[in-house]
Amino acid sequence: MTPADASVHDPDAERWAIERMAMVDEQLVARGICDARVLAAMREVPRHLFVERGLRDRAYGDYALPAAEGQTISQPWIVARMLELGRLQPGSRVLEIGTGTGYQTALLARLAGHVYTIERLEGLCRGAGERLVAMGVTNVTLRQGDGTRGWQEFAPYATVLAAAAAPHAPRALLEQLEDGGVLVVPVGSLYSQRLETWRRDGSRFHTERHGDCRFVPLIGDDAWHENPHRH
């Protein structure tokens, strides 16, 4: 079963499909997302299966939604923008930092060869794994841990995507990029960040900024050391 097949027996499947098409056309294409593979993946992966059941009627809206353990599932446009900036290729090895509910993971699984994904919070990690298994996604390896350390065992990666904000680009994530690989990461303060890409060129890195954004903090050895929003 593919992610797109997961809602075949859902009596509301047609409604969800229509809302997904509208999301892509009105929120993504209309705002400049043009990567055909990213747009196709976002037409296919059922976002409503990755949000809290009580929020499913809002699943395809143009905003982030709350998730378990004080986290969020990002606004569709920012997910698409990060995927587009990641320059994902079929067959490539990808590292995702911050699995969350698993929505971006499912998209990455359609766009890359294999996805290695790290989630700090046990409950989110378990829930994402269950959703991905239920949807028949087989090219994902998930673990609980500190995402700022990366996952050296399977490095190097063509793309690293961080779905949480850091005060700087974590060193391990840069070092685990393959030559020519790209890190996409929100960088800044707790309340205001910019989306950055870091492209590896041998021992050097070329950085570009891609506008303001707002993410939950990345907690770990090479970012925020504890969740500051709890104080």
Salt bridges, closest charged atoms under 4 A:
ASP10 OD2 - HIS48 NE2 3.93
GLU19 OE2 - ARG15 NE 3.02
ASP25 OD1 - ARG43 NH2 3.82
GLU44 OE1 - ARG110 NH2 2.57
ASP57 OD1 - ARG15 NH2 2.83
ASP62 OD1 - ARG31 NH1 3.46
GLU84 OE1 - ARG81 NH1 3.26
GLU122 OE2 - ARG126 NH1 3.74
ASP146 OD2 - ARG149 NE 3.46
GLU196 OE2 - ARG194 NE 2.57
GLU196 OE2 - ARG209 NE 3.72
ASP201 OD2 - HIS206 NE2 3.27
GLU208 OE1 - HIS210 NE2 3.96
ASP221 OD2 - ARG149 NH2 2.63
ASP222 OD1 - HIS168 NE2 2.74
GLU226 OE2 - HIS231 NE2 2.61
